[in-house]
Amino acid sequence: MTHDVVIIGTGPAGLTAAIYAARAGHNPVIFAGLQHGGQLTTTTEVENFPGFAEGIMGPKLMTEMTAQAERVGAKIVYDEVIRVDFDVRPFKITTNSETAQAHTVIISTGATAKTLGLPDEAALMGRGLSTCATCDGFFYKGKKVAVVGGGDSAMEEANYLAKLCSEVYLIHRRDEFKASKIMLERAKANPKIKFMIPFGIERPIAGSGGLEGVVLKNLTTGKTEDLRVDGLFMAIGHKPNSDIFKPWVDTDDHGYIRVKEFTKTKTPGVFAAGDIADPVFKQAITAAGMGCQAAIQASRYLEDMH
């Protein structure tokens, strides 16, 4: 069967695209991938998405958007796309369990959290190392933890962990931060958060039960010191999930898909929306807006085909 619209990836962009495509009568199919709901499933309270006066939890927002998409006729397939072929018409999309065809494709695969590439990192992941405070913070209740990073994500993770943990060390390589002023000031005002700058992490200290601390290097003096913590949360940015699409889309130096005229890629009929195509704003609301644009542009493309 050939679908009018296939959406690869969920999150605010993919689910909004699905709502608009479904209401236009295109019966879209969404391949949800490994993290249904995208990065919002790993955030806590979302206060800046319009329509929720008291805020809404990230996972709850994604659950509501998913239900809305399904109610208006979108089909969600919980499978990962592993290969595409946009040279053929209709386009071919291969998942772990099936091959689908589509007249249009909307890419909304988002971005994946980066890690530090520390020794024993893979072995310690889930045993003291984490990239998601809201996923794993509960396990460190009353314990000492560290967060590495200098952007809004690091500040948000540190503030969240400070609600649960006895102490939070925020480790950053520079004296300057990428974080917004309000997020940085909120972290600095929290008595449980201690800033460790300018420090880099040399290696984790592993024990039989998992992480027991980290070896820090003072980047001014060159001296190293041990910091005993039960958990280390990495909040150092994200890698766009664009690799399988690169023959058919242009990307910038970081891997974000370049779009023109809102969401069009260089391949006619293929659109990109959300964080995968947004290296600047990276907000739920801008992702949703791009999802809307992509669905409308896909609908117009389909009309022009006939």
N, C-alpha and C positions, 0 to 999 in steps of 0.2 A: 504494500500500500504506500502511496506517495502522499505525504502530508503537505498542506499549504505552508504551515509554519512549524519549524522545530526550534525550540529554545534550549540552548545548552548551558546549564547552570541555573541555580536559583538565587535567592537573595532578593533585595528590593527591586533590582533591575529586571531580573528574569520573571519574577512573579507579577510585576506591573505590566510587563510586556504580554504576559499570558492573559491577564485580565482584559487588556485592550484588544488583543488578537481574538480572544474568545467572543467578546461582545460584537466584534465585526464579522462573526460567523465563520472564522477560519479554523476552528477546532484544533488549537495548538497542542503540541505534545512537548512537555518539558522533560529533559533528562537531568535529574536532580544532582548527579555527581556524588562525591564522597561526603560533602558537607551541605546537606539540604538546609537552605536558609542562609547560607553564607556566613560572613563574619558577625552578623548581628546575633547569631546563635551563641556567640562567645562574649557578648557584652552584657552589661547589667542594665540599669535603667536608661532608657532613651528619653531625653527631655526635649529634644529639638525636632522631633517629627511632628508636623502640624496635626491637630485634631485630638490630642491627648493632654488635657489641661494638667493632669497630675503625673504625666509621664507614663511610659509603658516599658515593661521589660523587653529586651531585645528578642529572646526566644518567643515570647507571647505575641509580639508584633509579627514575626514570621509565621507563626501558627495561624494567626488571623488572616494574613495575606494569602497563605496557602489555601485555607478554607474558602476564601472569596474567589480565588482563581478556579478552584474545582467547582464551586457553585455555578459559575457562569459558563462552564463547559470545557475548561482546560483539563488535559490528562497529564498527571505527573507519574513518571516512570523512575523508580529509584534504582538507577543504573548509571554507570560511569561511561562517558564517551572516551574511547581510547584512540580513535582514528577517524579522520574525515577525508573526503575527496571532493573538492569543489571545482575540479576540472570537468567533471561529468555533469550532465543535466538530465534529470533532477540530481541534486547534490546527494552524496552518499555519506551517511553517518553510521559508524560502527561502534557498538558498545561491547561490554563484556559478554553479552548474551544475545544480541540481535544486530541486524543491519537495517537501518531505516533510510527512506528517501524523502527529500523535501524540496519544494520549489523555492523556499526562502529559509534562511537560518539566522537566528539572533544569538550572538555569542555573549553570554553574561557570566563567565566563569570566574570573575573576581580575581583575587590575589591570595597567596598563601604566606603565612608567617615565616619570616626568615629566622634562622638559628645562627649561633656563633661559630659552629664548626669546631667545638672544643673536643679534646681527647675524651673518649668514652661517652660522647654525647648520646649516641643512639642507645647504648646500654642503660644510661641513666634517665632517659626520657620516660616520664611517668614514675620515676623513683627518685624524685627530687628536682628534676628539670621539667619545665613546662613552658608553653607559649601562650597559655590562656589562664589568667587569674580566676575568671568567673567559672571556668570548668573545674579547676583543681584547688582553688583557694581554701575550700572547706576542709581539705585534708591537713591544712597547716594551722588550724585554729589554735591560738595561744602559743604559737611557735615563732621563731625568728626566720625571716625570709629576705631575699634580695631581689630587686628588679633591675635589669640592665636596659638602658635606653634613654633618649633625651627628648622624645616627642610627646604628643598628646597621649598616645597609647600608653607610654611608660608612666605618665602622671596618673592616668585613669587607673591603671593596674595597681600602682602604689597606694592610691587613695582607697581603692576597693579592699586591698589586702590589709590596710591599716585598721579596717573595721573588724577583722578576724584575728589578726596576728599580734603578737606582743611587740615586735619591732620589725620595721621595714627599712632596709638599706637600699637607697637608689644610687646605682653605679652608672657613671657617665664619663666618657673619655675627655670631654672638653668642658670649659667653664661656661660656654654658651649652649643654649638649648633651642631646639626646633619647636618646642611646645608653645602653644598660645599663652599669652600673659596670664589669663584667668586660670588655666589649668596648672601652670607652673606655681603661681601664687598660692593656689589651693593646696598643692603638695607641700610647699615650703612652710605653710601655716600649720600643717598637721604635726603635732608633737611626737607622733610615733614614727615619722619618716625622717631618716638621717641621710643627708646627701653625701656621697663619696665621690669627689671629683678632684683632679682628673685621674681616674683609675681605669685600667683595663683588666680583663679577667685572663689570667695566664692558663689556668686549668682548674677543673673541679677536684675536690677532695672526696674520694669515694670510699665508702665503708661497706661492710657486709649487707647493711640494710638499705644502701643507696647513697645519695648525696649527704655529706657531712659538713661541707663548706666549700669555699673557693679560695684559690690563691690569687690575690690582687697585686697588680704592679702599679706603683705610683708613676705616672707618665712624666712627672716633672723631675723627680729625684732618681727614678730607676729602681728604687727599693721595692721589694716584695713583702707582702704580709698575708697571713691567713685570716680569713673572715669565716667564722663558724656560723653557718645557717643551715636550716633544714630544707629550704627550697630556694631555687633560682628560677625566676620568671623572665623570659627573654621577650622584650618588646622593642625590637630594633628594625621594624619595617616589614615589608611584604614583597613577594615576587609575583608578578602577574602570571596567571595561568594561561599563557598564550602559545606555548611551544608547538602544539599539534596544528595550529592554524597558520604558522608563519609562512608557508609557501604561498598562501592566498591573501594575506593581509600584510600591511606595512606596520612595523613596530618602531618605537623609539629606542634609545640606548638601554633603557631599563626593561624593555619587553612589553610596555603598554601599547595596545593597538592604536594606531593613528586612524582617526575618522575624519571625514569631510562632510559638509552639509549635515551636521548633527551626528548621525550614527552610521553613515555609509562607509564601508571599507572599500578597498580597491577592486574587490570582486563584486560585480553587480548581483544583488539578491542576498548578499551576506552583510549583516549589520552587527555592530558591537555596542554594548550598553553597560553602564555601571563602572565599577572600579577597574575592570580590565581595560577600559578606554579612557580612564580619568586619572592622570597622575597629579592633578592639582587639588580638587575639592574633596573627593573620597568621602562623601556624606551619603547617608541613607536616602535623603530627600533628592539629592542630585542624581543618584543612581536610579531612583524611581522615575524621575523626570526623563532620563535617557531611555528607560524601558518603555515609557509611553511613546516617545519619539520613534524608537526603533519599530514598535508594533505598527504605528501609523504609516511609517515609511515602507515597511514590509507589505502592508495592505495595499498601498498605492502601487507598489511594484507588481503585485499580483494582478491588480486591475489592468495595468498596462500590458501584461502578458496576454490577456484575452482580447 
